[in-house]
Amino acid sequence: MRVTERDVERVPPGNLRVPRREFGLLWAAAEARSEKQGARGITDYEAGAIAITCRWLAHATVDGPRGRRRPASAPVTRTPRSAGEELIEAEYVAAETLAARAAPPDWLARQPGYLAAVCATLRWAWRGDGPPPVLADL
């Protein structure tokens, strides 16, 4: 997904605790890295998790089955409901709770870095706590 200024401007104001411009820069970088890695045949779970989380916070639409556009789903609970303040907080708590478990669910264990990136993105963008997630150099 190519992130445009319009995409960033449409993020509901209550969904972010960080400057919209900084959110947009992180989102665009995650999308670009995910696409670049995918073109090389590499699944970058960290970049993908950041992009998925940003799409959901931004109320972005994504390609669904059979080419139909649909709203982005939440990154951990996978609810198709649009991100709003109460739902974002619930998603944050769900992600942090899973991260605190001794053993993650199988689907997360098969995606190294995904859950940590979701937690970091929500902690930064939603809670306004800590630095933005860092995408390591390729």
N, C-alpha and C positions, 0 to 999 in steps of 0.2 A: 504494500500500500504506500502510495506517495502522500506524505502529509503536506497539506497546503495551509497557508495562513488562514483561509476560511475554516478549515477543519479545527484549527486551534481557537479561533474566535468563537466558534459554536460550543465550546466546552461550557457546560452550565457553571455559573460562577460559584455555586456552593460546593462543587465537586473538587475544588483545588484549594490548597493552603500554601501554594507556592506561586511565584509569578508565572502568568500564562506563557510568556515568552520562553522561560526556562523549561517549562513543561513541554512546549512545542519542540524545542531543540533536542531534548532527550528522546521524545517520541520519534522524531524524524531520524535521529541517529540509530535508534534501535531498529526501525523499519529498514533502513538502508543496510545495516549490518546483517540483519536476518536475510534479506534478499541476496546480498553478496555471498554470504556463506552458503545459502541454498543453491546458488548458481554453481558453486564449487562442489556440490554434493555433500555439504556438511550441515547437519542439524545443530543450530546454535540455540540451545534451550534458554540460555540467559537472555539473549537479545529477543528471542521470541516471547519470553515471559514479560519482558518490559513492554514490548509492542502490544501484546494482548491486553495487558493491564491498562495501558494508556488508551487504547481503542475503547475499552469498556468505560473508563472514566469520562471519555470525550463523547460518548453516545455515537460513536462511529458505526457505519454499516460495513459489513464484510461480505465476501462471496460465500454463499451457502451451497448446499447440495443442488445439483442440476443448474448451477449458475444463477440461482435466485439470490438477491441481496437480502440480508437480514441484519438485525442489530447485533453488535458484538456481545458475546457472552462474558460473564464474570470469569476471571482467570482460575479460580480454585473450585468454587461451588458449581461453576458452569451454568448458573441460572441465566436464562435469556432476558430476564428483567433488566430494564435500563438502570444504570447507576444513579442513585440518589443518596442523600446524606445517610439515612438509616441503613440502606443496603450496602453502601461502601463501608461503613463501620462494621457491619456484620461480616463482610468479606475479609476485612482486615483481621478481625478476631479469628475467623476460621483459618486464615493463612498462618497466623502466628501460633495458633493452637496446634496445627499440623506440624509446624516447624519445631515445636517443643516436644513432640512425641519421639520416643526412642527409635521407632521404625516407621518411616512414612508409608502411606498406601503404595501398593505395587505400581500404579500408574505414575506416581511421583518419583519413585525409586528408579524408574526407567528413563527419567528426564533430569539428569544431573544439572544442578544450578537453577532449575526452573523455580522451585518454591522460594529459595533465597532471594531470587530476583523479584518475584511477586511481592514478597514481604518488604524488601528494600524500596520498591517503587511506591507501594501504598504508604509505608512509613513516611517517606519523603513527601509525596504529592498530596496525600490525604491528611496525615497527621502533622505535616510540616516539621518533622523531626529528623534531624541528621542530614547528611549530604545526599545528593541524588545518586542513584545506582551508577556504578562505573562500568563502562563497556571496555574490556581489555583490548589492547591493540591487537590487530590481526597479524 
